[in-house]
Amino acid sequence: MFLINIDYAGKLLVFFGMLCIVLSKICLCLKMANKRDFKFSELIPLAIIYGFILIIIFGLILNNLKEFFIPVLLYYIFSLITGLFVYLRKGVFSTRSFFTVLFGAVLYFIGENISAISLFTNKLSRDFYLLNYVGVIWGMYFVVIGIFFEKDSINKNLETEEYLM
């Protein structure tokens, strides 16, 4: 089903779905926030890469967005913020936790971009719908597992600090 064929109720469901995903991304950002100081120069390369990918995706879907332009733009802004918070975990938590969450975030990013292209254009075949679900579901799985690994690294850090005191 492409955007051109979505009725009013379908549009409301798409808006509601996007709102729920944005709220979940905000919760993920709050969970992944840490107190480590960082330099904005660390984030610039990632933001440039992400921005370049967004320009490509928006180039593909822009003509069909219509009233979804602002919600999709906000959705991708929150995706960028989530990606930056994933990157800021580097060096704070264990390598295992960082790379597991990073892998999940990349899978999720691929899945959501396939979803946007398939929803707002007809450039993808039906085979890509499976990739969308694989990316989103397995992406979230790896993000959650990586956050569980975070608990292990926090416990090890606490044990080391207690041992040193």
N, C-alpha and C positions, 0 to 999 in steps of 0.2 A: 504494500500500500504506500503510495507516494503522497507527498504533501498536497498535491493538486486534488487528490481524491478524498482527503480527510474532511469529514463534516464538522459541524460546530462542536459536538460532543467529543469527537476525536481530538480536536484542537485543545479543548479543555484538559483532556487526559494527557496530552503531550506537555502542556504548560505545567500541570500538576506533577508529572513525572520529572520534569526538569527541576522544578522547585525542590522536590524530595532529594534529588541527587545533589543539588547545590547545598542543601542543609546537611547532607551526609559528608560532603567535602569540607564544610565548615567544622563539623565535629572532628573529622580526621585531622584538620589543621590544628585544632586545639589540642588534640592528643599528641601530635607530633612536635608541638612547640617545645623548645628547650631554652634554657637560660644562657646558652653559650653566646658570646659576642661574635659577630660576624661582620665582614666587610661587604658592602654592596658590590664591590668589584668581583667578589667570588661568584655572585649570582648572574652577572652580565652575560657570560657565555651561554649559560643554560637558557636565559631569557631570550637571547638572540636566536638560538636554535628553535626554541618553542615558538617564537614569533614568526620565524620563517615557515615552519610547518603550518601555523595558523593562516598565514597569507595564502598558502597553497589550498588549504581546506576551504577557506572563505571564497577563494576564486572559483572553486568547483560548485559551491552551494549558494552563492550570493543571489543569483537571479531568482531562486525559488524560495527565499526566506520570507519575504513579505512581512507580515506582522510578527514573525519570529526573530527578526533581526536583533532587536535589543535583548530578548531573553537568551538567544544563542551566544551573543557577544558576552553577556554577563556570565553565562555558563563557562565559556572558555577562559574568562578572566579568573574565575574560581579554580579552574583546572590548572592554570599557570601558578596560582598561589599555592595550590596543593603540591604541585611538582617542586616548587622552590622549598617548601617545608620538608619534602622528602629529601632533597639534596642537603638541607641544613642538618640532617641527622648524622651526616658523615663525621666521623671522629668523636661523636658524643656517645653513640651506642656501639655495640659490638659489630664487627665487620659482617658477621652472619646476618644480624638483624638488618643492617643497612642495605646489603645487597638483596636480601629477600624482599624488603619493602620496595626497593628500587625496581626490581624485576616485576613485581606486581603492579606498580604504578605505570610502568612502560606497557605492560599487557593491557591494562585498563585504558590507557591513552589510545592505544591502537584500536581497541574495541569501540570506544566512544567515537572515534573519528570514522570508523567504518559505519557505525550507526548513523552518524550525521550525513554522510555521503549517501547511504542507502535510503534515508528518510527524505532528504531534500532533492535528490536527483534520481535518475534511472540509469546511472552509469555503471552500476554493479550488478552482477548476476545474482541469482538466488543462493549460489554457493557461498557468497560472502556473508550471508546472514548467520551461518554457523560460526564463522570467524568472529563475528560481533559477539555472540554469546560466549564463545570460548575466551575471548579477550577480557570481557567484563567479569565473568564469573571467576575464572582462574586468576585474574588480576586482583580482585577483591580477596580471594583466598590467600594469595601470597602476601598481600598487605597485612591481613589479620595475623597470619602465621609469623610474619616478621615482627609485628608488635608483641606477640607472645615471646619471641626470642629476646626482645628488648628487656623483658622482666629478668631473664637469666643474666644479662650483662649488668643490670642494676644490682642484682643480688651479689654478683661477684665483686663489683666495685665496693659495695657496703662491707663485704667480708674482708676485703683487702684493707679498707680504711680502719675497720675495727682491729685488725691484726697489727696494723702499724701504731695504733694508739696504745 
